[in-house]
Amino acid sequence: MKRRGQWFMNVLILAVCLGLAGLTASFAQRSGPLTPSGPRRAPGPTVAKPEVPKELPPIETRQKQEVPDDLALFSSETNVVSVDVAVLDDNGRFIPKIPQGNFMVMEDGVPQQVQSFGVSQAPMTVALLIEFNARFQQYWSETWYQTLTAAYGFAETLRPEDWVAVIAYDLRSEILSDFTKDRRETYQALQRLRTTGFSEANLFDALTDTCERMSGIEGRKSIVLISTGMDTFSKLNYGEARRIVQEAGVTVYPIGMMQMLRERADAYGAFDGAWGGAARLDFLQADNQLKTFAAESGGAAFFPRFYGEYPSIFQTIHYTMRNQYVLTYVPTNQQKDGEWRKIKVRLIDPKDPKKDLRIVAGKKNKRVKYSVVARSGYRAPRSVE
């Protein structure tokens, strides 16, 4: 009897233990895994801050050297102006081998003495700035096709050593590819120009932003601007944009779009009436803005009506960018007043400076018509008090 009672007690104890284990497992499944947790604190920094000593040790520095009063110090306050000049014939070809004595530089109407003279031929550093908005460049529209034709056509004329960046703008400018020699990156950037976004065309903001970015680049740099010339919603006004372009030292070559479309619209009477007259004035003002940006930066503006004009335009831009005469002079007016100084470069007859230089070519000594391309001026520095 005692053995049966003891065996029954052992079975009862084992059943109680198994029951407790089952209850514990079911509770764990309901409430999830148990994780150790301490008392909750308010959120705060998890990294202890280093203790800052109340008194920092002194730092040993070099003592200021005293300069004797009788020691001569050299300081240069002379302003030297450099002007890039291109002499082109009627076909946009560069005219070489013109001697230094045939160049006359005038600043505010006063002749200047040329200090150095040379011919520069270097690779191009150019930013391709393209207007691409839903107002004029709608998908598969005529202006859309003109814009892409001009952009791809200029890219195809680049040499392997040229640096080029692609920037598109509507409401804001977007860098599609930074300066590179890899033409694959350039064409990949142009392939993004398919569908448009905003209807605005903020020309002034995009142009000045590009000029300011390129102002720190050493050497010759240029912007090829493919645009209608219209500005709709820029933060800067026309005068502020002109001032930035003048001071940036970046040459601007605008290519105006929609020339033939405007002539067709005018022929069909689209510009008649009050609203049509206002639209005509807007386009004329846009052309004038492009011409002003080009003239004041030392570039040239082009307004093609036919697609066959594009190759000659690209050729002229290439000749102008790559082959230039470089003249430097010390202006007679050394006042640092921050005023605008006008520059005019002429080709003169050494025997009679009042006459323009006569250039002839061929066996018949036929006179060659030419144009002198140079920036229209610069802004004098201001004195630092």
RODO-2510 file (C-alpha; in nm, 4 decimals, decimal comma):
residues 385
     n   res          X          Y          Z
     1     m     0,0000     0,0000     0,0000
     2     k     0,2834     0,2350     0,0841
     3     r     0,4452     0,1707    -0,2583
     4     r     0,1154     0,2365    -0,4367
     5     g     0,0637     0,5598    -0,2443
     6     q     0,4186     0,6783    -0,3152
     7     w     0,3816     0,5948    -0,6867
     8     f     0,0515     0,7858    -0,7010
     9     m     0,2152     1,0929    -0,5414
    10     n     0,4998     1,0885    -0,7931
    11     v     0,2548     1,0728    -1,0853
    12     l     0,0532     1,3612    -0,9353
    13     i     0,3643     1,5800    -0,8919
    14     l     0,4739     1,5070    -1,2530
    15     a     0,1280     1,6009    -1,3882
    16     v     0,1297     1,9293    -1,1924
    17     c     0,4765     2,0187    -1,3328
    18     l     0,3671     1,9436    -1,6919
    19     g     0,0571     2,1572    -1,6471
    20     l     0,2594     2,4534    -1,5210
    21     a     0,4972     2,4202    -1,8178
    22     g     0,2056     2,4278    -2,0637
    23     l     0,0562     2,7385    -1,9040
    24     t     0,3926     2,9144    -1,9242
    25     a     0,4334     2,8284    -2,2956
    26     s     0,0833     2,9478    -2,3859
    27     f     0,1390     3,2765    -2,2016
    28     a     0,4666     3,3285    -2,3857
    29     q     0,2963     3,2750    -2,7216
    30     r     0,0268     3,5321    -2,6399
    31     s     0,2468     3,8009    -2,4953
    32     g     0,5444     3,7570    -2,7347
    33     p     0,9084     3,6955    -2,6485
    34     l     1,0304     3,8225    -2,3203
    35     t     1,3120     4,0759    -2,3462
    36     p     1,5015     4,2203    -2,0598
    37     s     1,4107     4,5802    -2,0016
    38     g     1,5181     4,8240    -1,7414
    39     p     1,3385     5,1283    -1,6100
    40     r     1,2178     5,3626    -1,8811
    41     r     1,3978     5,6950    -1,9167
    42     a     1,3268     6,0126    -2,1016
    43     p     1,4942     6,0179    -2,4439
    44     g     1,8287     6,1917    -2,4403
    45     p     2,1790     6,1784    -2,5835
    46     t     2,3290     5,8330    -2,5985
    47     v     2,6913     5,9474    -2,6153
    48     a     2,8405     6,1015    -2,3121
    49     k     2,9786     6,4500    -2,3708
    50     p     3,3449     6,4959    -2,2901
    51     e     3,4231     6,7091    -1,9968
    52     v     3,5503     7,0508    -2,0978
    53     p     3,8245     7,1836    -1,8737
    54     k     3,7512     7,5111    -1,7108
    55     e     4,0830     7,6613    -1,8178
    56     l     4,2349     7,5729    -2,1537
    57     p     4,6128     7,5515    -2,1757
    58     p     4,7776     7,8382    -2,3647
    59     i     4,8611     7,7807    -2,7329
    60     e     5,2113     7,8644    -2,8408
    61     t     5,2222     8,0871    -3,1512
    62     r     5,4852     8,2771    -3,3357
    63     q     5,5404     8,6263    -3,2153
    64     k     5,4423     8,9060    -3,4488
    65     q     5,7442     9,0275    -3,6371
    66     e     5,8028     9,3967    -3,6234
    67     v     5,8753     9,5646    -3,9560
    68     p     6,1273     9,8497    -3,9480
    69     d     5,9924    10,1855    -4,0547
    70     d     6,2675    10,2365    -4,3124
    71     l     6,2029     9,9018    -4,4901
    72     a     6,0708     9,9437    -4,8457
    73     l     5,7498     9,7501    -4,9169
    74     f     5,6224     9,6668    -5,2678
    75     s     5,2544     9,6822    -5,3507
    76     s     5,1061     9,6756    -5,7009
    77     e     4,7828     9,8639    -5,7642
    78     t     4,8107     9,8699    -6,1429
    79     n     4,5080     9,7394    -6,3279
    80     v     4,5967     9,5274    -6,6346
    81     v     4,3187     9,4545    -6,8834
    82     s     4,3229     9,1537    -7,1173
    83     v     4,1057     9,1528    -7,4300
    84     d     4,0400     8,8536    -7,6570
    85     v     3,9867     8,9681    -8,0158
    86     a     3,8650     8,7629    -8,3131
    87     v     3,8849     8,8945    -8,6690
    88     l     3,6421     8,7065    -8,8964
    89     d     3,5545     8,7364    -9,2631
    90     d     3,2037     8,7198    -9,4085
    91     n     3,2065     8,3396    -9,3920
    92     g     3,2975     8,3381    -9,0224
    93     r     3,6556     8,2241    -9,0814
    94     f     3,9382     8,3495    -8,8651
    95     i     4,1833     8,5869    -9,0393
    96     p     4,5365     8,5091    -8,9133
    97     k     4,8755     8,6844    -8,9345
    98     i     4,7611     9,0380    -8,8530
    99     p     5,0538     9,2321    -8,6973
   100     q     5,0306     9,4028    -8,3599
   101     g     5,0699     9,7478    -8,5145
   102     n     4,7352     9,7178    -8,6888
   103     f     4,5387     9,6875    -8,3635
   104     m     4,4129     9,9908    -8,1768
   105     v     4,2430     9,9569    -7,8388
   106     m     4,0331    10,2465    -7,7128
   107     e     3,8880    10,2780    -7,3649
   108     d     3,6132    10,5366    -7,3267
   109     g     3,7357    10,6897    -7,6519
   110     v     4,0980    10,7217    -7,5344
   111     p     4,3657    10,5207    -7,7257
   112     q     4,5596    10,2746    -7,5087
   113     q     4,9135    10,1406    -7,5381
   114     v     4,9164     9,7642    -7,6041
   115     q     5,1633     9,5991    -7,3667
   116     s     5,1557     9,2398    -7,4969
   117     f     5,0197     9,0703    -7,8057
   118     g     4,9812     8,7093    -7,9116
   119     v     4,7641     8,4492    -8,0816
   120     s     4,5902     8,1892    -7,8688
   121     q     4,4617     7,8536    -7,9915
   122     a     4,3300     7,6327    -7,7151
   123     p     4,0576     7,3725    -7,6502
   124     m     3,7125     7,4983    -7,5676
   125     t     3,5497     7,5020    -7,2248
   126     v     3,1849     7,5577    -7,3043
   127     a     2,8515     7,5233    -7,1270
   128     l     2,5587     7,4317    -7,3494
   129     l     2,2664     7,6188    -7,1896
   130     i     1,9335     7,5068    -7,3397
   131     e     1,5861     7,6496    -7,2892
   132     f     1,3441     7,3575    -7,2576
   133     n     0,9946     7,4390    -7,1288
   134     a     0,6341     7,3472    -7,1973
   135     r     0,5522     7,6891    -7,3391
   136     f     0,7611     7,6745    -7,6568
   137     q     0,9243     7,3290    -7,6656
   138     q     0,6148     7,1100    -7,6523
   139     y     0,6752     6,7487    -7,7486
   140     w     0,7195     6,7100    -8,1270
   141     s     0,6601     7,0805    -8,1898
   142     e     0,8662     7,2776    -8,4417
   143     t     1,0585     7,4644    -8,1703
   144     w     1,1230     7,1353    -7,9874
   145     y     1,2788     6,9961    -8,3039
   146     q     1,4806     7,3150    -8,3657
   147     t     1,6180     7,3098    -8,0123
   148     l     1,7288     6,9468    -8,0293
   149     t     1,8756     6,9939    -8,3785
   150     a     2,0870     7,2865    -8,2581
   151     a     2,1978     7,1060    -7,9407
   152     y     2,2953     6,7795    -8,1123
   153     g     2,4513     6,9658    -8,4051
   154     f     2,6807     7,1670    -8,1818
   155     a     2,7776     6,8601    -7,9783
   156     e     2,8796     6,6764    -8,2943
   157     t     3,1304     6,9505    -8,3859
   158     l     3,3232     6,9246    -8,0575
   159     r     3,6777     6,7939    -8,0583
   160     p     3,8036     6,5220    -7,8208
   161     e     4,0032     6,7739    -7,6133
   162     d     3,7056     7,0075    -7,5552
   163     w     3,5284     7,0308    -7,2202
   164     v     3,1497     7,0664    -7,2315
   165     a     2,8638     7,0754    -6,9806
   166     v     2,4913     7,0483    -7,0597
   167     i     2,2399     7,2597    -6,8648
   168     a     1,8642     7,2850    -6,9291
   169     y     1,6301     7,5399    -6,7761
   170     d     1,2616     7,6208    -6,7462
   171     l     1,1452     7,7420    -6,4040
   172     r     1,4922     7,6551    -6,2736
   173     s     1,8155     7,5369    -6,4278
   174     e     1,9296     7,1733    -6,4032
   175     i     2,2801     7,0451    -6,4731
   176     l     2,2296     6,7407    -6,6953
   177     s     2,6026     6,6692    -6,7201
   178     d     2,9026     6,8424    -6,5670
   179     f     3,2138     6,9421    -6,7621
   180     t     3,3526     6,6343    -6,9294
   181     k     3,5480     6,5152    -7,2324
   182     d     3,3423     6,1957    -7,2508
   183     r     3,0950     6,2430    -7,5347
   184     r     2,8843     5,9527    -7,4103
   185     e     2,7920     6,1546    -7,1025
   186     t     2,7086     6,4531    -7,3223
   187     y     2,4742     6,2527    -7,5466
   188     q     2,3155     6,0809    -7,2467
   189     a     2,2385     6,4255    -7,1073
   190     l     2,0845     6,5392    -7,4359
   191     q     1,8686     6,2247    -7,4468
   192     r     1,6907     6,3502    -7,1354
   193     l     1,5503     6,6396    -7,3394
   194     r     1,2287     6,4722    -7,4525
   195     t     0,9301     6,5784    -7,2414
   196     t     0,9058     6,9239    -7,0880
   197     g     0,8114     7,0283    -6,7367
   198     f     0,7187     7,3829    -6,6367
   199     s     0,5909     7,6510    -6,8748
   200     e     0,8190     7,9221    -6,7368
   201     a     1,1439     8,0314    -6,9016
   202     n     1,3702     8,1975    -6,6449
   203     l     1,6494     8,3053    -6,8770
   204     f     1,8080     8,5667    -6,6511
   205     d     1,8374     8,3336    -6,3519
   206     a     1,9749     8,0450    -6,5579
   207     l     2,2280     8,2569    -6,7481
   208     t     2,3621     8,4407    -6,4438
   209     d     2,3825     8,1196    -6,2415
   210     t     2,5869     7,9549    -6,5174
   211     c     2,8133     8,2611    -6,5505
   212     e     2,8807     8,2686    -6,1767
   213     r     2,9625     7,8976    -6,1731
   214     m     3,2058     7,9380    -6,4640
   215     s     3,3699     8,2592    -6,3406
   216     g     3,6149     8,0598    -6,1286
   217     i     3,7376     7,8484    -6,4226
   218     e     4,0818     7,9453    -6,5451
   219     g     4,1372     8,0230    -6,9105
   220     r     3,8892     8,0924    -7,1864
   221     k     3,5300     7,9856    -7,1215
   222     s     3,2071     8,0349    -7,3139
   223     i     2,8337     7,9691    -7,3023
   224     v     2,6370     7,8586    -7,6073
   225     l     2,2833     7,9695    -7,5278
   226     i     2,0033     7,7997    -7,7252
   227     s     1,6965     8,0029    -7,6379
   228     t     1,4032     8,2088    -7,7592
   229     g     1,5305     8,4967    -7,5477
   230     m     1,2065     8,5189    -7,3522
   231     d     1,2109     8,5547    -6,9748
   232     t     0,8906     8,5009    -6,7778
   233     f     0,9537     8,4584    -6,4064
   234     s     1,3172     8,5270    -6,3096
   235     k     1,4119     8,6638    -5,9697
   236     l     1,6668     8,8950    -6,1312
   237     n     1,5708     9,1724    -6,3702
   238     y     1,7340     9,2561    -6,7012
   239     g     1,9732     9,5169    -6,5585
   240     e     2,0954     9,2873    -6,2800
   241     a     2,1514     9,0045    -6,5274
   242     r     2,3524     9,2326    -6,7572
   243     r     2,5764     9,3419    -6,4721
   244     i     2,6557     8,9830    -6,3700
   245     v     2,7304     8,8811    -6,7304
   246     q     2,9592     9,1816    -6,7719
   247     e     3,1626     9,0997    -6,4617
   248     a     3,1791     8,7192    -6,5038
   249     g     3,4321     8,7159    -6,7884
   250     v     3,2374     8,4441    -6,9747
   251     t     3,1673     8,4847    -7,3462
   252     v     2,8048     8,4237    -7,4469
   253     y     2,7013     8,2970    -7,7935
   254     p     2,3198     8,2973    -7,8177
   255     i     2,1330     8,1074    -8,0916
   256     g     1,7790     8,2482    -8,1172
   257     m     1,4948     8,0064    -8,1858
   258     m     1,1537     8,0482    -8,3557
   259     q     1,2676     8,2948    -8,6233
   260     m     1,0861     8,1335    -8,9174
   261     l     0,7798     8,0516    -8,7066
   262     r     0,7480     8,4188    -8,6129
   263     e     0,7725     8,5259    -8,9762
   264     r     0,5041     8,2746    -9,0735
   265     a     0,2796     8,3904    -8,7925
   266     d     0,3308     8,7525    -8,8950
   267     a     0,2486     8,6675    -9,2578
   268     y    -0,0803     8,5046    -9,1513
   269     g    -0,1748     8,8045    -8,9351
   270     a    -0,1168     8,6440    -8,5986
   271     f     0,0547     8,9595    -8,4732
   272     d    -0,2267     9,1931    -8,5784
   273     g    -0,4363     9,3709    -8,3215
   274     a    -0,3530     9,4747    -7,9668
   275     w    -0,2593     9,1287    -7,8383
   276     g    -0,0631     9,0449    -8,1514
   277     g     0,1287     9,3702    -8,1357
   278     a     0,2258     9,3029    -7,7752
   279     a     0,3496     8,9553    -7,8702
   280     r     0,5580     9,1018    -8,1540
   281     l     0,7193     9,3475    -7,9121
   282     d     0,7939     9,0657    -7,6667
   283     f     0,9807     8,8703    -7,9323
   284     l     1,1712     9,1774    -8,0535
   285     q     1,2727     9,2526    -7,6970
   286     a     1,3856     8,8908    -7,6558
   287     d     1,6096     8,9209    -7,9630
   288     n     1,7536     9,2467    -7,8309
   289     q     1,8325     9,0816    -7,4963
   290     l     2,0263     8,8034    -7,6665
   291     k     2,2191     9,0568    -7,8776
   292     t     2,3059     9,2599    -7,5680
   293     f     2,4332     8,9594    -7,3717
   294     a     2,6514     8,8619    -7,6679
   295     a     2,7896     9,2106    -7,7355
   296     e     2,8726     9,2928    -7,3744
   297     s     3,0494     8,9599    -7,3170
   298     g     3,2508     8,9593    -7,6409
   299     g     3,0436     8,6958    -7,8199
   300     a     2,8069     8,6974    -8,1156
   301     a     2,4328     8,6339    -8,1528
   302     f     2,2807     8,4224    -8,4299
   303     f     1,9187     8,4055    -8,5449
   304     p     1,8821     8,1213    -8,7979
   305     r     1,5650     8,0886    -9,0016
   306     f     1,6591     7,7662    -9,1823
   307     y     1,8203     7,4448    -9,0642
   308     g     2,0872     7,4829    -9,3326
   309     e     2,2301     7,7816    -9,1433
   310     y     2,3313     7,5744    -8,8407
   311     p     2,6624     7,4362    -8,9787
   312     s     2,7954     7,7818    -9,0629
   313     i     2,6912     7,9105    -8,7204
   314     f     2,8761     7,6285    -8,5443
   315     q     3,1799     7,6907    -8,7632
   316     t     3,1815     8,0598    -8,6715
   317     i     3,1525     7,9813    -8,3014
   318     h     3,4384     7,7323    -8,3221
   319     y     3,6674     7,9702    -8,5102
   320     t     3,5892     8,2502    -8,2674
   321     m     3,6444     8,0371    -7,9580
   322     r     3,9606     7,8584    -8,0681
   323     n     4,1505     8,1285    -8,2582
   324     q     4,1818     8,4675    -8,0973
   325     y     4,4298     8,7493    -8,0641
   326     v     4,5089     8,8272    -7,7011
   327     l     4,5902     9,1909    -7,6198
   328     t     4,6782     9,3325    -7,2797
   329     y     4,7137     9,6969    -7,1822
   330     v     4,7428     9,9149    -6,8757
   331     p     4,4535    10,1652    -6,8882
   332     t     4,5371    10,5316    -6,8599
   333     n     4,2432    10,5709    -6,6211
   334     q     4,3552    10,3950    -6,3022
   335     q     4,0706    10,5188    -6,0847
   336     k     3,9109    10,2395    -5,8830
   337     d     3,5565    10,3670    -5,8893
   338     g     3,3709    10,0530    -6,0005
   339     e     3,2404    10,2254    -6,3154
   340     w     3,1819    10,0621    -6,6532
   341     r     3,4625    10,1252    -6,9059
   342     k     3,3817    10,0893    -7,2749
   343     i     3,6306     9,9067    -7,4973
   344     k     3,6503     9,9331    -7,8742
   345     v     3,9056     9,7469    -8,0867
   346     r     3,9823     9,8630    -8,4403
   347     l     4,2100     9,7507    -8,7194
   348     i     4,3910    10,0605    -8,8441
   349     d     4,6260    10,1549    -9,1228
   350     p     4,9653    10,2180    -8,9582
   351     k     5,0333    10,5049    -9,1981
   352     d     4,7028    10,6756    -9,1191
   353     p     4,5407    10,5667    -8,7881
   354     k     4,2191    10,7443    -8,8828
   355     k     4,1564    10,4916    -9,1616
   356     d     4,0499    10,1318    -9,1123
   357     l     4,2823     9,8550    -9,2281
   358     r     4,2208     9,7316    -9,5799
   359     i     4,2607     9,3535    -9,6142
   360     v     4,2912     9,2072    -9,9625
   361     a     4,3174     8,8493   -10,0851
   362     g     4,3612     8,6615   -10,4100
   363     k     4,5459     8,7460   -10,7248
   364     k     4,3129     9,0358   -10,7979
   365     n     4,3649     9,1839   -10,4501
   366     k     3,9955     9,1681   -10,3810
   367     r     3,8968     9,3485   -10,0629
   368     v     3,7896     9,1222    -9,7797
   369     k     3,5057     9,2349    -9,5579
   370     y     3,5734     9,1530    -9,1951
   371     s     3,4361     9,2073    -8,8474
   372     v     3,6216     9,2563    -8,5196
   373     v     3,4691     9,0618    -8,2286
   374     a     3,5694     9,1674    -7,8749
   375     r     3,3969     9,2378    -7,5480
   376     s     3,2392     9,5809    -7,5213
   377     g     3,3961     9,6745    -7,1884
   378     y     3,4680     9,5838    -6,8288
   379     r     3,3890     9,7128    -6,4838
   380     a     3,6714     9,8833    -6,3020
   381     p     3,7637     9,7489    -5,9569
   382     r     3,6694     9,9346    -5,6426
   383     s     3,9253    10,0568    -5,3965
   384     v     3,9429     9,8625    -5,0708
   385     e     3,9530    10,0878    -4,7682
***
